[in-house]
Amino acid sequence: MTGMNTDLDVLVFATRLVDELGETAVRISRVRLVELTAANHTRAAAFWRDVMRASQRLLDEKSGTRMPPSIAAAQAGIPSGVVRVDRPIP
């Protein structure tokens, strides 16, 4: 149950950041993530990592553009060279 609340919190927070700051939202989220990671605040860092990713997704949807697959995979934590399939292979 907590995961659902956290996901909703991330989405609401990211949406607000993007609405107020536009593309700067991703940069601010990244800075906050780095600060919290350096301070060893793992839970807070995980929250900001999710906010950063959600902000990027929202910006991509707003602009109608999609990230190149290599950048999307890097942000999702998928090592390069690993193919991710979002649909079943026939």
Backbone bond lengths (Angstrom), bond angles and torsions (degrees), N, CA, C in turn:
res aa  C-N    CA-C-N  psi(-1)  N-CA   C-N-CA  omega(-1)  CA-C   N-CA-C  phi
1 M - - - 1.447 - - 1.525 111.15 -
2 T 1.309 117.57 -37.04 1.449 120.55 -179.27 1.519 111.28 -63.14
3 G 1.342 118.05 -37.58 1.452 121.73 179.72 1.513 112.48 -59.06
4 M 1.336 115.81 -38.36 1.455 119.19 179.28 1.524 110.36 -65.04
5 N 1.329 117.07 -42.49 1.461 120.46 178.80 1.519 110.31 -64.44
6 T 1.318 117.16 -42.02 1.460 120.89 -179.96 1.518 110.07 -63.19
7 D 1.331 117.88 -45.14 1.460 120.95 178.95 1.520 111.02 -60.23
8 L 1.298 116.89 -41.76 1.454 120.87 178.82 1.524 110.15 -66.80
9 D 1.335 116.82 -42.07 1.460 120.83 177.17 1.528 110.76 -59.26
10 V 1.326 116.50 -43.86 1.467 121.40 179.39 1.518 109.65 -61.00
11 L 1.318 117.69 -47.75 1.452 121.62 -178.06 1.526 111.60 -63.38
12 V 1.322 116.84 -44.43 1.468 120.52 179.54 1.527 109.86 -63.78
13 F 1.315 116.94 -44.64 1.460 121.03 -178.70 1.524 110.84 -65.01
14 A 1.332 116.56 -45.08 1.468 120.79 -179.90 1.529 110.34 -63.96
15 T 1.311 117.57 -41.53 1.455 121.49 179.73 1.529 110.44 -61.36
16 R 1.302 115.73 -43.62 1.475 120.10 179.32 1.517 111.32 -64.48
17 L 1.334 116.34 -43.78 1.463 120.35 178.42 1.526 111.35 -60.51
18 V 1.314 116.46 -46.72 1.466 120.82 -178.86 1.523 110.19 -64.59
19 D 1.327 117.69 -41.25 1.466 120.38 179.09 1.520 111.57 -62.52
20 E 1.324 116.71 -39.75 1.459 120.44 -175.83 1.528 113.80 -86.95
21 L 1.338 117.04 -33.40 1.461 119.91 -171.59 1.516 114.77 -116.71
22 G 1.314 118.01 -9.97 1.458 120.69 -178.25 1.521 111.41 62.31
23 E 1.332 115.92 -134.61 1.460 120.90 -176.17 1.532 113.22 -65.13
24 T 1.309 117.12 -21.39 1.463 121.28 178.63 1.527 111.28 -65.39
25 A 1.316 117.61 -21.60 1.462 121.73 -178.97 1.529 111.57 -58.02
26 V 1.324 116.69 -40.60 1.465 120.26 -179.17 1.527 109.62 -66.94
27 R 1.324 116.54 -43.50 1.468 120.49 -179.27 1.529 111.19 -63.53
28 I 1.316 116.96 -43.96 1.466 120.49 179.56 1.522 110.32 -64.70
29 S 1.326 116.85 -41.19 1.465 120.42 178.19 1.523 110.69 -61.63
30 R 1.326 116.47 -41.30 1.464 120.89 -179.81 1.531 110.93 -65.06
31 V 1.320 117.33 -42.44 1.472 121.26 178.49 1.520 109.80 -61.98
32 R 1.308 116.14 -45.59 1.483 120.08 179.77 1.523 110.37 -62.68
33 L 1.329 117.23 -40.56 1.461 121.86 178.10 1.527 110.66 -60.71
34 V 1.316 117.28 -45.31 1.468 121.38 179.69 1.529 110.29 -62.83
35 E 1.323 117.16 -44.48 1.465 120.71 179.78 1.526 111.52 -60.25
36 L 1.317 116.25 -45.32 1.462 120.00 -177.65 1.520 112.04 -71.77
37 T 1.328 116.92 -34.14 1.458 120.47 176.53 1.521 109.64 -65.14
38 A 1.326 116.33 -43.64 1.470 120.72 179.14 1.520 111.42 -63.40
39 A 1.317 116.99 -33.17 1.463 121.33 179.48 1.529 111.82 -85.62
40 N 1.327 116.60 2.23 1.462 123.00 178.19 1.536 112.98 63.01
41 H 1.316 116.35 35.66 1.467 121.79 174.36 1.525 107.40 -97.71
42 T 1.319 115.50 83.53 1.466 120.36 -169.86 1.527 113.61 -65.64
43 R 1.312 117.98 -40.53 1.473 119.54 -178.47 1.516 111.46 -68.10
44 A 1.324 116.38 -43.22 1.461 120.08 178.42 1.526 110.39 -66.46
45 A 1.325 116.99 -38.71 1.464 121.07 178.26 1.530 110.29 -63.12
46 A 1.320 117.02 -40.69 1.464 120.70 178.88 1.536 110.22 -62.72
47 F 1.325 116.35 -40.77 1.462 120.82 177.47 1.530 110.49 -60.38
48 W 1.327 118.02 -47.84 1.460 121.61 -178.32 1.516 111.98 -69.39
49 R 1.331 117.32 -30.73 1.464 119.83 175.42 1.529 109.14 -63.24
50 D 1.331 115.94 -44.04 1.463 120.05 178.35 1.530 111.63 -65.66
51 V 1.347 116.37 -37.86 1.467 120.66 177.60 1.519 109.87 -63.53
52 M 1.336 116.70 -42.54 1.462 120.90 179.67 1.528 110.65 -60.88
53 R 1.309 116.69 -46.86 1.473 120.91 -179.81 1.527 111.60 -64.92
54 A 1.334 116.47 -42.83 1.463 120.25 179.58 1.521 110.47 -65.61
55 S 1.313 117.28 -38.85 1.467 120.97 178.07 1.517 110.54 -62.43
56 Q 1.325 116.70 -43.70 1.459 120.53 178.98 1.524 110.89 -62.61
57 R 1.338 115.74 -42.55 1.470 120.49 178.55 1.530 110.77 -61.48
58 L 1.334 116.42 -44.54 1.464 120.56 -179.51 1.528 110.99 -63.61
59 L 1.327 116.57 -41.80 1.465 119.80 177.89 1.521 111.49 -63.87
60 D 1.335 116.10 -40.49 1.461 120.14 178.21 1.526 110.99 -62.68
61 E 1.327 116.48 -40.78 1.458 120.42 179.16 1.529 110.93 -66.97
62 K 1.335 116.80 -39.41 1.458 120.84 179.46 1.522 111.61 -63.98
63 S 1.318 115.35 -42.43 1.465 119.12 -175.87 1.525 111.83 -83.01
64 G 1.306 116.74 -12.37 1.455 120.14 -179.72 1.512 113.19 77.43
65 T 1.312 116.28 9.89 1.462 119.69 178.24 1.512 109.20 -105.05
66 R 1.289 114.05 160.40 1.461 120.11 177.43 1.508 107.70 -120.55
67 M 1.316 115.41 148.33 1.459 120.81 176.52 1.512 110.01 -69.94
68 P 1.337 116.82 145.87 1.463 118.29 171.52 1.527 108.82 -58.63
69 P 1.338 117.73 144.84 1.465 120.36 -176.11 1.525 113.87 -54.41
70 S 1.333 118.14 -34.96 1.471 119.59 -178.77 1.522 111.26 -65.94
71 I 1.338 117.57 -39.12 1.465 120.69 178.70 1.524 110.06 -70.92
72 A 1.326 116.96 -42.62 1.469 120.25 178.70 1.522 110.41 -61.02
73 A 1.319 117.32 -41.53 1.466 120.93 179.06 1.518 110.89 -66.05
74 A 1.328 117.00 -40.76 1.469 120.30 179.76 1.520 110.49 -63.42
75 Q 1.334 117.36 -41.72 1.455 119.98 179.15 1.521 111.65 -69.22
76 A 1.317 116.89 -28.18 1.466 120.43 178.67 1.520 111.45 -83.14
77 G 1.337 117.11 -5.49 1.454 120.49 179.01 1.512 113.91 82.77
78 I 1.325 117.27 19.62 1.460 121.19 180.00 1.524 107.44 -92.68
79 P 1.323 118.79 124.75 1.463 120.35 -179.81 1.521 111.49 -61.36
80 S 1.346 116.17 146.83 1.459 118.84 178.78 1.521 108.96 -65.47
81 G 1.299 115.79 148.25 1.464 120.93 -176.90 1.507 112.75 93.29
82 V 1.335 117.46 -12.83 1.457 121.69 177.53 1.523 107.03 -96.51
83 V 1.305 115.99 125.27 1.455 120.95 -179.09 1.524 108.60 -90.37
84 R 1.308 115.80 129.48 1.463 121.19 178.14 1.513 107.87 -106.54
85 V 1.301 116.22 127.90 1.465 121.35 -179.37 1.513 107.94 -112.24
86 D 1.350 116.39 121.85 1.454 121.27 -179.16 1.518 113.20 -89.17
87 R 1.302 116.10 -5.63 1.473 119.23 179.07 1.519 107.80 -136.94
88 P 1.307 116.67 157.20 1.471 119.22 -179.56 1.522 110.95 -65.16
89 I 1.285 115.72 143.77 1.459 121.62 175.80 1.520 107.87 -85.46
90 P 1.375 117.47 127.56 1.481 119.76 -177.27 1.512 112.25 -66.86
